[in-house]
């Protein structure tokens, strides 16, 4: 108890009014599932993040970085340790304009993708249209190398500003970043703080039209009006996870409050009161059936915190 009280004083000294003890994580995820974290902390700047990480290392406490909570499933048991919830209302900053009409912008990791897409339209900047309808923040988009309709976030990324495990700020250029399909290779303990993206000038009407077209396509194909964690499994080489799952006839199958979407088989939706255990059951069922019918072992795209899938 003494250690807990001491830690609370330490955390509140670093991040006044931003420390929540035994906080449920379900409101912070797009699927609205997740048990309590020992500590949920909302740092306001880089200095606070650095001090929090130093405290976590000094006290030997596990820590996690949370953005908008998409592509994430948190255990019903919750998480031991600290969860740093990064969010920022600060808009992107224009770093440089080029003669060829390109612009270099710096965006903080906690900035929401929806606001970034809107920022692009309002400022006549082309290159963000493919992100329309993707929930989450820039930090998560970089960490997952988010993409759709043949484009990925790595294509517009010029560099990332990363906080190392030793507390040093490092600038990694595009060639140093290990982007891969739905992933970014980070060293243990590294945290994405911000990054530079290159966009080109365009006509606002044309940019808005393309954005709305892609948004409409996504809305027609995916259950965007339901609570979900986004695409559950990665597409295997040369195929689509949704097609393989649909082939098994599992669309619409339900476990507790969780259901394999009847609109898109690679989505699991929260019908109300779903638990992480329900989602994991359906994920295991999907993997087993697809492996049995198609010989393909689907790999999860969704990040699992405090829980895991069965070995197949």
Buried (B, 14 or more C-beta within 10 A) or exposed (E): EEEEEEBEEBBBEBBEEBBBBEBBBBEBBBBBBBBBBBBBBBBEEBEBBBBBBEBBBEBEBEBBBBBBBBBBBBBBEBBEBBBBBBBBEEBBEEBEEEEEEBBBBBBBBBBBBBBBBBBBBEBBBBBBBBBBBBBBBBBBBBBBBBBBEEBBBBBBBBBBBBBBEEEEEBEBEBEEBEBEEBEBEBEEBBBBBBBBBBBBBBEBEEBBEBBEEBBEBBEEEBBBEBBBBBBBBBBBEEEEBBEBBBBBEBBEBBBBBBBBBEBBBBBBBBBEEBBBBBBBBBBBBBBBBBBEEBEBEBBBBBBBBBBEEEEE
